[in-house]
Structure formats: structure tokens, C-alpha cells
Amino acid sequence: MFSLIAAVALTLLFVRAWRRDRRRLRNGYLLFGAVWFGIAAIGEFLTYVFPAFGLVLFGVIALLPLTVLVLAIVLIKNGVEMARRESRSLGNLLSLLAGLCLLAAPAVILWLVLHPNAATLSLAALMTLVATYVGTYFVVFFGYAIVYSRASAKVRPDVIIVLGAGLIGEAVPPLLAGRLDRAIEIWRSCPTDAKPLLIPSGGQGDDEVRPEGEAMAEYLLRAGIPATHIAAETRSRNTEQNLLFSSEILRERAAGDQVLIVTSDYHVLRAAILAQRVGIAAEATGSRTARYFRPSAFLREFIAILSYSRGLNIAAACIVVLGSVAAGMFGTTVLR
């Protein structure tokens, strides 16, 4: 009964928070809790009605370590593909590193537990608690990113901000072209008498020969968008500046209140969160990204999201360390 009540309560809280502002990651925690307790309530009900279902549930739980192994293999395979298709930067190798960590961490924890003393048990507890915290955080982020990207507000925008993604020489690469094509698709779907202003946003990086905003504006012009509906932003160096400098343009042009951010699908939630943080009333939508590119891209986004919650992470770190030390001391006492 408790699981059912918790699931209903968290669902109601999620709906309320979603209606107030869907751009907050805390909505993801409410959704995660509602799903968790909902599954628990269904499991309890089925076990009560069909006692044999309990054995099935136990079997599923027992197979969870196998899913970790499968996930590790998938991530390693993806990391190898990324290294073959893209530059071998740290960001592009995140899926490979994550897969290797998923393989190594359980083995290290098992070794520590099999060689028990206060230090090894504390370290094993520390690794387990850190993995649990980071894993839960990532599941919440990833799940809510999918939910948000697929249910972003269907508004008729007055302004469309297209976030830059780097140039190759002077050319617009496929990733950035996907964002621009998505913006063009939305622009063309708007009524003739209510076409939105397009703001291609991106400055000139250290390794670029021209501002991204200029190249993006030319791409839009070649696609048939009138110059009067394009206002390039060419000063920004990151997503937050994309939004801040673009907001200055929309205020200067008095372009309207309905703002839609267009970016890649993996980047949608962070773009929306940043818009909320800098005070822009905007929703975000995403263009499709190559399947092989997504794992490392989502991991990069997750690391960036972690940096936005320093207070929460510091508090969690303190709890984890204290819990690990206590677990090590308790384990040593029991062994004696």
C-alpha cells in the first residue's frame, strides 16, 4: 500500500512541477520516484495475486549484474566506433572510458571485500556509494532528457534561436546542419503572416576562421529564408553566452515572447535548463543526431549538468565519505 500511495503522490507532484516549469531537473527526480514506486506497487500486487511471480521478480533482480556487463560491452564498442569515426578527444572517448569503468569497478570492489580491513572495506563502500549516486543521477538525467525532448511545448514561436556547434573550415558540418534544418522546418510550418525571427548563434572559436553565426546565416539564406527574418549572433563562446547574447537581439528587435531554442537532441535539456538559469522564458527542441554519437554526447551533457549542482554534490560527497568510513568500521567490528 505504501508503494502505491508514494507513486500516486509523486505523480501528482510531478504533474504540478511540470506545469509550472518543465525545464527543471528536479522534475526528473519526481518522475523517477513515481516510476520506481509504481513498479514496486505493481510487483507487490502481482506477487500477492500470483505468489509464483515473486520467484520471477527475484530472477530478474539476480540478472541485474548481467545487464551491467552488457551495458559495459555496448559502451566499449561504441567508444571504439567513436574513436574510428571522430577525433580521439577526451569528450569523444567518454563512452569507452565509462564502459571500462563499469567492467573494472565491480572487480575492484569484490577484491577489496575479499581482503577485509578498515581501509579496504571503507574504500569498497565508498566506491559502491559513489557508483550508486552517480548512476542514479545519470538515470534521472537521461530519462528526463528523453521525456523533455519528446514532449517539448508545441508553441508557435516568435523567435527561434539556433545554437552553434562548430565549423569545419568555413563550412557548416552535418551536426550543425541538422540543427539548422530543424529550425527551417519549424519556420516553414508557421503561418505566412507570423514567420518567426531566426537567430543563428555562435561566435568564432580559437580554431575557426569565421564566426559560426555568419556561416549559419548564409546556410539559412541559401535555404530560402529572407534576410529580414535572420539576425546572426556572432560573439558567443558557449551555450550560456549563446542564450544571453541572443536575448539581447530579440529585445532589440522586439521580436516577441515565444522563444524556441533549436539544438541537437542530446543537448535539449541542458539548453532549456540554462535558459531557465539566465532568465529566458524559452523551451527547446532537438534535431536528430547520429546514433553512434549519442552515448558520448549524453555523457558530456551529464558531466556539465553535474557542475550546475555543486551544493548538492558537495553535500552528497560528505554523506558518502562519512557513510563509507562508518561502513568500514562496522565491517571490521563484525569480522572481529
Phi and psi in degrees as a GROMACS rama.xvg file:
@    title "Ramachandran Plot"
@    xaxis  label "Phi"
@    yaxis  label "Psi"
@TYPE xy
-59.1521  -44.4969  PHE-2
-60.8597  -40.9401  SER-3
-65.1109  -45.3937  LEU-4
-62.2937  -43.853  ILE-5
-63.2111  -41.1927  ALA-6
-62.7705  -44.5354  ALA-7
-65.2097  -45.193  VAL-8
-62.1413  -45.763  ALA-9
-67.946  -34.0771  LEU-10
-63.4266  -43.6767  THR-11
-63.8792  -41.3647  LEU-12
-64.6239  -39.057  LEU-13
-63.9164  -45.3102  PHE-14
-60.5735  -42.6941  VAL-15
-64.0344  -45.8324  ARG-16
-66.6032  -37.7331  ALA-17
-61.7187  -41.838  TRP-18
-70.4023  -31.4833  ARG-19
-74.8783  -48.3616  ARG-20
-164.794  106.592  ASP-21
-78.8658  -2.22936  ARG-22
-88.7659  4.66528  ARG-23
-96.3243  134.373  ARG-24
-67.8485  -24.3689  LEU-25
-61.1969  -24.07  ARG-26
-59.7593  -35.43  ASN-27
-63.6388  -36.728  GLY-28
-66.2518  -40.0326  TYR-29
-63.8117  -42.4917  LEU-30
-65.3526  -42.1535  LEU-31
-60.1032  -46.0806  PHE-32
-63.1888  -40.9224  GLY-33
-63.1834  -43.1649  ALA-34
-66.4955  -43.0727  VAL-35
-58.3824  -53.3592  TRP-36
-71.4584  -28.5651  PHE-37
-64.0055  -44.8024  GLY-38
-63.7072  -40.7758  ILE-39
-61.9845  -41.8763  ALA-40
-64.5458  -41.9526  ALA-41
-63.7482  -42.6392  ILE-42
-61.5538  -42.8888  GLY-43
-63.4664  -41.4804  GLU-44
-65.3875  -46.3442  PHE-45
-65.7006  -36.0032  LEU-46
-66.52  -36.4044  THR-47
-68.6737  -42.3101  TYR-48
-77.597  -42.2112  VAL-49
-122.932  90.6785  PHE-50
-52.0687  -31.7184  PRO-51
-65.6394  -19.5417  ALA-52
-62.967  -27.1608  PHE-53
-58.8502  -38.1831  GLY-54
-66.8258  -38.9108  LEU-55
-62.6189  -44.0107  VAL-56
-62.8916  -41.2019  LEU-57
-62.2203  -39.7117  PHE-58
-64.0776  -40.1005  GLY-59
-63.022  -44.1296  VAL-60
-63.9112  -39.4195  ILE-61
-64.5888  -25.0409  ALA-62
-86.823  -4.0588  LEU-63
-57.6576  -41.441  LEU-64
-57.5694  -31.6415  PRO-65
-66.0473  -36.1401  LEU-66
-65.046  -35.406  THR-67
-62.6045  -42.5947  VAL-68
-62.3181  -45.0191  LEU-69
-62.5919  -43.7512  VAL-70
-61.4503  -41.2365  LEU-71
-61.3127  -44.0828  ALA-72
-63.8296  -41.9675  ILE-73
-62.3767  -43.5328  VAL-74
-66.26  -40.9159  LEU-75
-64.039  -43.447  ILE-76
-60.7397  -42.6684  LYS-77
-64.8043  -39.3683  ASN-78
-62.1516  -39.5628  GLY-79
-63.8506  -41.4703  VAL-80
-64.4721  -40.6431  GLU-81
-61.6423  -42.5037  MET-82
-63.7911  -31.1681  ALA-83
-78.5649  -36.8557  ARG-84
-94.9291  -30.2328  ARG-85
-117.617  178.85  GLU-86
-67.4553  150.454  SER-87
-88.3383  54.7241  ARG-88
-84.4191  163.92  SER-89
-59.4429  -41.7356  LEU-90
-60.9144  -37.5325  GLY-91
-78.6377  -14.1333  ASN-92
-102.245  10.4672  LEU-93
-62.464  -38.5952  LEU-94
-65.3557  -37.5973  SER-95
-64.0988  -46.0414  LEU-96
-64.1445  -40.0202  LEU-97
-64.0343  -41.2684  ALA-98
-62.8417  -42.6897  GLY-99
-64.0229  -39.0048  LEU-100
-64.697  -39.9719  CYS-101
-63.5759  -31.9099  LEU-102
-77.0471  -41.4288  LEU-103
-77.9625  -38.6318  ALA-104
-58.3756  -49.8185  ALA-105
-60.6315  -36.7346  PRO-106
-65.9739  -42.611  ALA-107
-65.6779  -43.8615  VAL-108
-61.4065  -42.9002  ILE-109
-62.2095  -43.096  LEU-110
-61.6876  -42.2134  TRP-111
-63.3064  -41.4164  LEU-112
-66.84  -34.4465  VAL-113
-77.7241  -8.97097  LEU-114
-124.385  67.7297  HIS-115
-75.7483  131.871  PRO-116
-157.716  179.798  ASN-117
-59.1638  -39.2841  ALA-118
-71.4108  -47.7368  ALA-119
-68.2228  -38.2961  THR-120
-68.6033  -37.4754  LEU-121
-64.6006  -41.9651  SER-122
-66.8915  -39.1798  LEU-123
-63.0372  -42.5456  ALA-124
-64.5834  -40.6313  ALA-125
-61.438  -46.9438  LEU-126
-63.6844  -39.1889  MET-127
-66.3879  -44.0776  THR-128
-68.7795  -39.27  LEU-129
-63.7377  -44.8458  VAL-130
-61.8701  -39.8597  ALA-131
-65.1795  -44.8786  THR-132
-64.2276  -51.0555  TYR-133
-65.4429  -40.9015  VAL-134
-62.6531  -44.0349  GLY-135
-64.6432  -43.1583  THR-136
-58.6395  -43.4909  TYR-137
-67.8066  -41.092  PHE-138
-61.4636  -42.3676  VAL-139
-62.1769  -48.3198  VAL-140
-61.1111  -50.3737  PHE-141
-63.7404  -46.6137  PHE-142
-62.5273  -44.1633  GLY-143
-72.2174  -31.1272  TYR-144
-61.416  -40.4509  ALA-145
-66.451  -45.7267  ILE-146
-60.8644  -47.0799  VAL-147
-64.2348  -44.6825  TYR-148
-65.1025  -28.9568  SER-149
-91.3735  -9.6894  ARG-150
-127.567  24.6791  ALA-151
-62.5278  151.342  SER-152
-57.5076  134.005  ALA-153
-91.1494  77.828  LYS-154
-103.922  158.265  VAL-155
-92.1717  104.305  ARG-156
-74.2025  145.703  PRO-157
-88.0811  -27.6768  ASP-158
-138.536  137.67  VAL-159
-120.212  117.089  ILE-160
-98.104  121.303  ILE-161
-103.977  118.081  VAL-162
-80.4306  136.346  LEU-163
-70.8644  163.674  GLY-164
-148.37  23.8697  ALA-165
90.2264  150.124  GLY-166
-113.526  158.455  LEU-167
-110.407  103.119  ILE-168
66.6181  -120.517  GLY-169
-105.658  1.3172  GLU-170
-94.0194  152.399  ALA-171
-82.5431  118.506  VAL-172
-75.8803  168.241  PRO-173
-55.8275  -39.9265  PRO-174
-60.4311  -46.9024  LEU-175
-71.2494  -35.9882  LEU-176
-61.0848  -36.0647  ALA-177
-61.7453  -40.9909  GLY-178
-64.4857  -44.6692  ARG-179
-65.8162  -39.6726  LEU-180
-63.9064  -37.776  ASP-181
-64.993  -41.6861  ARG-182
-63.7549  -41.0902  ALA-183
-63.0528  -41.9429  ILE-184
-59.129  -44.3282  GLU-185
-66.7998  -43.2263  ILE-186
-59.0367  -45.4407  TRP-187
-68.515  -25.048  ARG-188
-78.0408  -12.8168  SER-189
-79.2268  151.646  CYS-190
-57.9874  151.403  PRO-191
-58.1665  -36.6309  THR-192
-88.1827  6.86424  ASP-193
-141.23  44.3404  ALA-194
-72.5801  132.865  LYS-195
-77.5125  160.983  PRO-196
-79.2686  133.254  LEU-197
-102.039  126.217  LEU-198
-116.774  94.4968  ILE-199
-74.0196  122.127  PRO-200
-118.673  123.288  SER-201
171.731  129.717  GLY-202
-89.3574  -165.247  GLY-203
-100.832  115.446  GLN-204
-74.3806  169.019  GLY-205
-62.4018  -28.1084  ASP-206
-103.6  16.9154  ASP-207
-113.618  149.785  GLU-208
-93.5309  -8.95176  VAL-209
-158.159  161.323  ARG-210
-64.8887  140.517  PRO-211
-61.0475  -39.1752  GLU-212
-57.5167  -36.4355  GLY-213
-66.9515  -47.9259  GLU-214
-63.2006  -37.6947  ALA-215
-66.7065  -40.0937  MET-216
-62.8093  -40.0551  ALA-217
-64.7869  -37.9413  GLU-218
-61.2762  -42.6906  TYR-219
-65.6341  -39.862  LEU-220
-63.4201  -42.8142  LEU-221
-64.3068  -25.6003  ARG-222
-81.9136  -2.06415  ALA-223
98.3146  9.44781  GLY-224
-78.5962  127.836  ILE-225
-62.5263  144.968  PRO-226
-60.1172  -28.8586  ALA-227
-67.9389  -15.3535  THR-228
-105.49  15.3569  HIS-229
-126.969  131.365  ILE-230
-137.256  99.606  ALA-231
-74.3281  139.902  ALA-232
-108.244  124.135  GLU-233
-127.241  16.7088  THR-234
-106.789  -19.3569  ARG-235
-72.4461  152.16  SER-236
-122.638  -6.21039  ARG-237
-154.183  178.115  ASN-238
-64.316  -40.4611  THR-239
-62.0716  -42.5577  GLU-240
-68.5306  -35.4484  GLN-241
-48.4279  -48.9048  ASN-242
-74.9262  -42.2593  LEU-243
-63.8897  -49.2892  LEU-244
-70.4331  -33.0587  PHE-245
-68.2706  -34.9086  SER-246
-65.205  -31.6412  SER-247
-64.4429  -40.8101  GLU-248
-64.9867  -44.2213  ILE-249
-67.9288  -29.2867  LEU-250
-71.6599  -40.4806  ARG-251
-63.019  -37.9202  GLU-252
-86.701  -4.82173  ARG-253
45.9109  52.0152  ALA-254
-80.6176  -12.4366  ALA-255
123.394  176.251  GLY-256
-100.317  -23.1207  ASP-257
-84.6313  105.907  GLN-258
-112.083  133.501  VAL-259
-124.37  128.304  LEU-260
-96.287  131.797  ILE-261
-113.842  126.097  VAL-262
-147.655  -166.412  THR-263
-80.9631  156.111  SER-264
-58.84  -37.5148  ASP-265
-70.3711  -17.4359  TYR-266
-101.17  -2.16942  HIS-267
-62.3723  -50.7773  VAL-268
-63.6831  -43.7933  LEU-269
-65.8321  -37.862  ARG-270
-61.9091  -41.6395  ALA-271
-67.1074  -40.221  ALA-272
-63.9302  -42.4378  ILE-273
-64.2547  -38.4225  LEU-274
-60.5496  -41.7561  ALA-275
-64.5889  -39.8405  GLN-276
-67.9081  -34.3659  ARG-277
-93.6222  2.73247  VAL-278
86.1896  26.417  GLY-279
-102.834  126.806  ILE-280
-80.9447  82.3201  ALA-281
-137.549  148.373  ALA-282
-105.967  171.703  GLU-283
-134.526  149.526  ALA-284
-136.019  160.891  THR-285
-126.703  153.281  GLY-286
-94.9263  156.268  SER-287
-70.0419  144.691  ARG-288
-119.485  150.704  THR-289
-53.7496  137.267  ALA-290
-56.5418  -42.6591  ARG-291
-67.1226  -22.1808  TYR-292
-81.326  -21.9558  PHE-293
-66.9686  -44.9369  ARG-294
-54.601  -51.9638  PRO-295
-65.0562  -36.5313  SER-296
-64.4111  -44.6379  ALA-297
-64.7694  -36.2089  PHE-298
-66.0798  -38.8823  LEU-299
-62.2638  -44.0029  ARG-300
-62.0496  -40.2115  GLU-301
-62.4214  -43.4907  PHE-302
-61.8538  -40.1703  ILE-303
-65.046  -41.9573  ALA-304
-62.7034  -38.4851  ILE-305
-56.8423  -37.5417  LEU-306
-69.6212  -16.72  SER-307
-80.2548  -13.509  TYR-308
-119.849  55.2053  SER-309
-62.3272  -42.177  ARG-310
-60.7004  -46.478  GLY-311
-63.3369  -42.2216  LEU-312
-68.6749  -36.448  ASN-313
-65.7186  -43.961  ILE-314
-61.565  -43.4122  ALA-315
-63.817  -38.6056  ALA-316
-62.9187  -41.7629  ALA-317
-62.3929  -44.1349  CYS-318
-64.1024  -42.1323  ILE-319
-63.0887  -45.1839  VAL-320
-63.9012  -47.4831  VAL-321
-62.3066  -41.8499  LEU-322
-63.4292  -38.0182  GLY-323
-66.7917  -44.355  SER-324
-62.6491  -43.9101  VAL-325
-62.5601  -40.8084  ALA-326
-64.2107  -40.2421  ALA-327
-64.8268  -42.6216  GLY-328
-66.2339  -42.0054  MET-329
-65.3449  -44.2286  PHE-330
-61.0664  -40.6125  GLY-331
-65.1972  -38.9948  THR-332
-63.2526  -42.9605  THR-333
-63.5883  -40.9847  VAL-334
-66.0605  -28.8992  LEU-335
